[in-house]
Amino acid sequence: MKGDAFRYTFQKMQDNGISPNLIRLTDEQDTCNHLYFHNRSFTPDDQTVIFQSTRDSGNNLFAMELASGQVKQLTQGYQLDYFAYPSRDGKKVFFGADGCIKTVDLETLEEEVIVRAQDLVKEKVTKCSGAFPSWDGKKLVCFYEANPDYGLIVVDLATREAKIIIHGEQPLRHCQFCPNDNNLLVYAHEGTWETIQARMWLIHADGSCNRRVRDHDDGDYEAAGHEFWGNTGRRLYFTVRREGKVFFSYFDVDQNKEITLFELDNEHGTVTQDDRYVICDSKRGKGEMYIVNLETKEVKVLCYQRMSWAKNMSHYHPHVTVSYHTNKAIFTSDGFGKPGVFLADIPEF
């Protein structure tokens, strides 16, 4: 029930690569997942982890104090997707439900509607999600789906003025504000290749300057995406599949240039707060979670996430993301029984 408090006992895992500490945060009897690879599951002070669980039926939000393992249920009666996001002040969590973007207060558990997509869309809205606050905490972007109309909405959080900044014929997702430019967004145009022609697009928060991240050449090239911003520059990192190989690249916005970093069989990736290390999951071998030193390009196994990659399990893919200040990686895996949330320390090398 909403407001229920309980405690999880952390379980230390043994087969953990170079990570000096790998623990399971959630108990084995509960099916749980953290938020998403481009969403921080941590509050900005790194003291609290937000995750989801089917513990109370449905799929609802929970908050865990990392120091004690104390957990509080934040919502009740929802079937949430995995795009929730803690606010920049660490006091609330944004999430999508009932065709709206809502917040839940971490202390009072009071819920509030931030934007109702149906107020802006002619067709019947079937989904509103993907809430991502700007890094100055002043704006929020989200996506909606109302087949055959799909689009992105930007909300001024002070005035609640909301605007559809772009429409699409197929889903627009992975919308994210750049950490170094609160006017710049990236989004993924998902759908059939013949329609979208390119997956990754940049756009300003007012809807202007919509453009593809890159023009595709005539070779066997696919920007598979899983795109996310770096933290110390206007760099957009993503996965590329080319001629049967998988590469990790970034696009430099200011130079309008794509740079290939290394070849590695990876799926979802992220970078540490200082942009020194890339951490990414993989489907091969024992389910390695790789860590790559961006300066030396040295690759090591951070830990073994052992995800099954079963069909219809995208909710529980590792989707690794990192803390703000404490050098920790958080991910989900079903490789040790029911899907659970895991935390690995990130060493330097």
C-alpha positions in Angstrom: 0.0 0.0 0.0 1.1 3.6 -0.6 3.1 4.8 2.4 4.1 1.4 3.6 7.6 1.2 5.0 9.8 -1.9 5.1 13.5 -2.8 4.9 15.5 -4.8 2.4 18.6 -6.7 3.4 21.4 -6.1 0.9 22.9 -9.3 -0.6 26.6 -9.2 -1.6 27.3 -10.9 -4.9 30.6 -12.7 -5.5 31.1 -13.0 -9.2 31.7 -9.3 -9.7 34.6 -8.6 -12.1 36.8 -5.6 -11.1 34.0 -4.0 -9.0 35.1 -4.2 -5.3 31.5 -4.3 -4.2 28.5 -5.6 -6.0 25.2 -5.9 -4.1 21.6 -6.8 -4.7 19.5 -4.0 -3.3 16.1 -5.6 -3.6 15.0 -8.9 -2.1 14.7 -12.0 -4.3 10.9 -12.5 -3.7 10.0 -9.1 -5.3 10.2 -8.3 -9.0 11.9 -4.9 -9.3 13.7 -2.6 -11.8 15.5 0.7 -11.6 14.4 3.6 -13.8 16.3 3.8 -17.2 19.8 4.2 -18.6 19.3 7.9 -19.4 17.3 8.6 -16.3 19.0 8.9 -12.9 17.6 6.4 -10.4 19.5 8.4 -7.7 18.3 11.6 -6.1 20.9 14.3 -6.7 22.5 13.8 -3.3 22.9 10.0 -4.1 21.3 9.2 -0.8 18.1 7.7 -2.2 17.3 5.3 -5.0 14.0 5.4 -6.8 12.9 2.1 -8.3 9.8 0.2 -9.4 8.3 -3.0 -8.1 5.3 -5.3 -8.6 5.4 -6.0 -4.8 1.9 -4.4 -4.3 0.5 -5.7 -7.6 0.6 -3.3 -10.5 4.0 -1.6 -11.1 4.6 1.2 -8.7 7.3 3.5 -7.5 9.4 3.0 -4.3 12.1 5.0 -2.6 15.1 3.3 -0.8 17.5 5.0 1.6 20.8 3.5 0.7 22.3 4.0 4.1 19.7 1.8 5.9 17.9 -0.2 3.2 14.6 1.4 4.4 12.0 1.5 1.7 8.8 3.5 1.3 6.1 2.8 -1.3 5.4 6.0 -3.2 2.5 5.2 -5.5 -0.4 2.7 -5.6 -2.6 1.2 -8.3 -0.5 2.1 -11.3 1.0 0.0 -14.1 4.0 2.3 -14.7 6.6 2.1 -17.5 10.3 2.7 -16.7 10.6 6.4 -17.5 10.2 8.0 -14.0 12.8 10.7 -13.0 13.6 12.3 -9.6 13.4 16.1 -9.7 16.5 18.2 -9.7 15.9 19.3 -6.1 15.5 15.7 -5.0 12.1 16.3 -3.4 9.7 14.7 -6.0 9.6 12.1 -8.7 8.1 12.8 -12.1 6.3 9.9 -13.7 3.8 9.2 -16.5 0.3 7.8 -15.8 -3.3 8.2 -16.9 -2.2 10.2 -20.0 -0.5 12.8 -17.8 2.9 13.6 -16.3 2.6 13.6 -12.5 4.8 14.1 -9.5 4.8 12.3 -6.2 6.4 14.1 -3.2 9.0 12.0 -1.4 7.9 13.2 2.0 4.2 13.8 1.9 3.4 11.3 -1.0 1.1 13.9 -2.4 0.6 13.6 -6.1 0.1 16.4 -8.6 -0.6 16.6 -12.3 2.0 18.6 -14.2 0.6 18.3 -17.7 -2.4 16.5 -19.2 -1.5 15.6 -22.8 -5.1 15.3 -23.8 -5.5 19.1 -23.2 -3.1 19.6 -26.1 -3.9 16.8 -28.5 -6.9 16.2 -30.8 -6.7 12.4 -31.0 -7.2 10.2 -28.0 -4.0 10.0 -26.0 -3.0 6.5 -25.2 0.3 7.3 -23.4 2.2 10.2 -21.9 5.6 9.4 -20.4 9.3 10.0 -20.7 9.5 12.8 -18.2 12.9 14.4 -18.2 13.6 17.7 -16.3 16.1 20.2 -17.6 19.2 20.4 -15.6 18.4 23.9 -14.2 15.0 22.4 -13.0 13.0 25.0 -14.9 11.5 22.9 -17.7 10.3 19.4 -18.4 10.1 17.4 -21.6 7.9 14.3 -22.2 6.4 12.4 -25.1 2.8 11.4 -25.9 1.3 8.8 -28.1 -2.1 9.3 -29.8 -1.9 7.1 -32.9 -1.6 8.4 -35.6 -0.1 11.5 -33.8 3.0 11.3 -31.7 4.9 14.2 -30.3 7.0 15.9 -27.6 5.7 18.4 -25.0 7.8 20.9 -23.2 6.4 22.4 -19.9 7.5 25.5 -18.0 7.5 24.1 -14.5 7.0 27.6 -12.9 4.0 28.7 -15.1 2.8 25.2 -16.2 2.7 26.6 -19.7 2.9 23.5 -22.0 3.6 23.3 -25.7 3.9 20.6 -28.3 7.2 21.3 -29.9 7.1 18.6 -32.6 4.7 16.0 -34.1 5.7 12.7 -35.6 4.1 9.9 -37.6 5.8 7.3 -35.4 6.9 7.3 -31.8 9.3 10.0 -30.5 11.1 8.8 -27.3 14.3 9.1 -25.3 13.8 12.9 -25.0 16.6 14.4 -22.9 17.8 17.9 -22.1 21.5 18.5 -22.6 23.3 19.0 -19.2 25.3 21.9 -20.6 22.5 23.6 -22.6 19.0 23.8 -21.1 17.7 24.9 -24.5 18.9 21.8 -26.4 17.2 18.4 -26.6 17.8 15.1 -28.2 15.1 12.6 -29.0 14.8 9.3 -30.8 12.5 8.9 -33.7 11.5 5.3 -33.5 9.7 3.4 -36.2 10.2 1.9 -39.6 13.4 2.9 -41.4 11.7 4.0 -44.6 9.7 6.6 -42.7 12.1 8.1 -40.2 15.4 7.8 -42.2 17.4 8.7 -39.1 16.9 7.8 -35.4 18.6 10.6 -33.5 17.5 14.2 -33.7 18.3 17.5 -32.0 15.8 20.2 -31.3 15.5 23.4 -29.3 13.1 23.6 -26.4 10.9 26.0 -28.3 10.6 23.6 -31.2 13.0 25.4 -33.5 16.2 24.0 -35.2 15.0 20.4 -35.6 17.7 18.5 -37.3 19.2 15.0 -37.7 22.3 14.2 -35.7 24.0 12.9 -38.8 23.3 12.1 -42.4 23.7 8.5 -43.2 26.3 7.4 -45.7 25.8 4.7 -48.4 27.5 2.0 -46.3 26.0 -0.5 -44.0 25.5 1.9 -41.1 22.8 2.0 -38.5 22.8 4.4 -35.5 21.2 1.9 -33.1 20.9 4.7 -30.6 20.5 4.1 -26.9 21.6 7.7 -27.0 22.5 9.8 -23.9 24.3 13.0 -23.2 27.8 13.3 -21.7 28.1 15.6 -18.7 31.2 17.8 -19.3 30.5 18.9 -22.9 27.8 18.9 -25.6 28.5 15.4 -26.6 25.9 12.8 -27.5 27.0 9.2 -27.0 25.4 6.3 -28.8 25.8 2.8 -30.3 26.5 2.2 -33.9 26.2 -1.1 -35.9 28.3 -1.1 -39.1 29.1 -4.1 -41.4 28.2 -6.6 -38.7 30.2 -4.9 -36.0 29.2 -2.8 -33.0 30.9 0.5 -32.1 30.5 3.2 -29.5 30.6 6.7 -30.8 29.7 10.3 -29.8 28.5 13.3 -31.7 30.1 16.6 -30.9 27.3 19.3 -31.2 29.7 22.2 -31.5 31.9 20.6 -34.1 29.0 18.9 -35.9 31.1 15.8 -36.1 30.8 12.1 -35.2 33.7 10.4 -33.6 34.1 6.6 -33.2 35.5 5.7 -29.9 35.9 1.9 -29.9 34.5 -1.3 -31.1 32.6 -3.3 -28.4 29.6 -5.6 -28.5 27.4 -3.4 -26.4 23.7 -2.5 -26.0 23.0 0.3 -23.5 25.7 2.5 -22.2 26.3 5.5 -19.9 29.2 7.6 -18.8 30.4 8.5 -15.3 29.7 12.0 -14.1 33.3 13.1 -15.1 33.0 11.5 -18.5 36.1 9.4 -17.8 34.5 5.9 -18.1 31.9 4.4 -20.3 29.9 1.5 -18.7 27.7 -0.7 -20.9 25.9 -4.0 -20.9 26.2 -6.8 -23.4 24.4 -9.9 -24.6 27.4 -12.0 -25.1 29.4 -14.3 -22.9 28.4 -14.4 -19.3 26.5 -11.2 -19.5 29.4 -8.9 -18.9 29.0 -5.3 -17.7 31.9 -3.6 -19.4 33.8 -0.5 -18.2 36.0 1.4 -20.7 38.6 4.0 -19.8 37.9 6.7 -22.4 41.5 8.1 -22.3 43.3 4.8 -22.7 40.4 2.8 -24.4 41.2 -0.1 -22.0 38.3 -2.4 -21.5 37.6 -4.4 -18.4 34.6 -6.3 -16.9 33.1 -4.3 -14.2 30.8 -7.1 -13.1 28.6 -9.9 -14.6 24.9 -8.8 -14.9 23.8 -12.2 -16.5 20.6 -10.8 -18.0 18.6 -13.4 -19.9 17.5 -11.0 -22.6 14.3 -12.9 -22.8 11.7 -11.5 -25.3 9.2 -9.0 -23.9 11.6 -8.3 -21.0 12.8 -4.8 -22.0 11.4 -3.5 -18.7 14.1 -5.5 -16.9 17.1 -5.0 -19.2 20.3 -3.9 -17.3 19.9 -0.2 -18.6 22.9 0.7 -16.5 23.1 4.3 -15.1 25.3 6.0 -12.5 25.3 8.0 -9.4 26.1 11.7 -9.4 29.0 11.8 -6.9 29.7 8.4 -5.3 31.0 6.4 -8.3 28.3 3.7 -8.3 26.5 2.0 -11.2 23.0 0.8 -10.8 21.3 -1.8 -13.1 18.5 -4.4 -13.3 18.9 -8.1 -14.1 17.0 -11.3 -14.0 20.2 -13.3 -14.0 19.9 -14.3 -10.4 16.2 -15.2 -10.2 13.4 -12.7 -10.3 14.4 -9.3 -11.8 16.1 -7.1 -9.1 18.1 -3.9 -8.7 21.9 -4.2 -8.3 24.5 -1.7 -7.3 28.2 -1.9 -8.2 31.1 0.3 -7.1 33.1 1.8 -9.9 36.9 1.6 -9.4 39.4 3.8 -11.2 42.0 2.3 -13.5 
